[in-house]
Amino acid sequence: MVTAINSALDIILKENDNAVVLGEDVGVDGGVFRVTDGLQKKYGEGRVIDTPLAESAIIGASIGMALEGMHPIPEIQFAGFMFLGYSQLVNHAARYRARTRSTMSVPMTVRVPVSGGIRALEHHSESPEAVYSNMGGLVVVEPSTPYDAKGLLIKAARMNDPVLFLEPTKLYRLFKQEIPEEDYEIPIGKANVVKDGDSLTIITYGTMVPVVQNAVKAKNADAEIVDLRTINPLDENTFIESVKKTGRALIVHEASASFGAGAEIAARIAEKAIYDLDAPVIRVASPSLPYPLPGYENYYVPNEKRVGEEIDRILSF
């Protein structure tokens, strides 16, 4: 995924002279995960900009650039640090189109590593997708594969609105996938049916996609796996139609269960497919507690065993 995102950024910077990448250590060092490696050398310090350690300033400066005709792509090193730019994102980037009755927009793509599983320090493993999806005006994307990451990022950088592009740190180098070297887009707001099935629908995204795939394979379950890819806006048509077909819905995400994306998905299923259900909607998520210290994260984050147990339980109804 690291190489795929780097390739996408290279394409974006090459095609659009108004696109700039900025953030802490994105230039000389190529980013803390080396996602932007080599881009400053290729495009110069005026296009790939090392900034001070000031998340609010990074987001605020990016909003100003966007309002003046540029397309900034700021990087926040870890999701926990992004809350320092929260006011800029939700009070300005997300609201400018509504505030100006669509006479002004904020075309910017904020990249940020999210989620855990890498034994990182505090503030380095947050899953904030629900927090920012609750704010109207922000598009929230979270890919699960290198192919999706490249295509979704290119599409995001061609939009005329602010996009929060969440990159699961555990998936940066978890597996390799052949992807095209050339330019391609993946539609934002369209889920991907990773696997067809008739007995159960599993709705997931980000780090949990490979976990779900492995659990389904281990159980040899006749499950349909829906990878959301975009958290806001939700592609409810895809997962509602799948649930109507299978009669069962299991929702899996790494973020805390309370007030999360899974609750929103469950509510929509209850509103639009409740008479098609043969079992209760079940959520598998992390506890509603702060992300733990590294030694405890394997007890906190959903794993294949937990997902497998819930597959058995929902199929028993």
Protein Blocks (a to p, Z undefined) as FASTA:
>chain_A
ZZmmmmmmmmmmmmmmkbccedehklmnnpanlmmgoklmmnojklmccddddfklmmmm
mmmmmmnopacddddfbfklmmmmmmmmmmmmmmmmmmnnopaccdddddddedehkopa
ehilccfklmmmmpghiacdddfbfklmmmmmmmmmmpcbdcdddddfklmmmpccdddf
bdcdddehiacdfbgcfkbccddehjllmmmmmmmmmnopacddddfkpabdcdfklmmm
mmmmnopacdddfbdfbhpaklmmmmmmmmmmmmmpcbdcddddddddddddfklmmmmp
ccfklmmmmmmmmmmZZ
